[in-house]
Amino acid sequence: MAKEKGRKLIAQNKKARHDYLIIDTYEAGLVLTGTEVKSLRQGRASLVDGFVQLTDHEAWLHNVHVPEYSQGTWTNHSARRKRKLLLHREEIDKLESKSQETGHTIVPLALYFKDGRAKVEIALAKGKKEYDKRQTLREKQDRRETERTISAIRRKQRA
């Protein structure tokens, strides 16, 4: 079997980028069982309610839904079990000190395979207020409108 290359996206948490202001991102490995890996290879997972908790200088991923493997037997995993994250000691220490600050949390952004290994992209984030969300949405709409206007002008110039 040929060695896998590149990045294959499994799941993405789009809501996290809307609900949180992303301060810093990290790539972490995951400790998984065999049936979890097989289920992920089928492209089935959900990061919607996921979060990272730091206990005893270890990072744990909670509430990420990896459905049971359909061909699994008694060795199958539970869908929402907590999974250990593999990070360097300095990264864990930095995350621990930053997450102690008020309003900061650690959320998963993406789950993917990188060169055949399961990875999760986690982010140190600060929760947005409702008016911040509206402001971001307004800026996005304004950017879209200007791009449309520019492309319309360019089309007219070509014609």
Order of alpha helices (4+ residues) and beta strands (2+ residues): beta-alpha-beta-alpha-beta-beta-beta-alpha-beta-beta-alpha
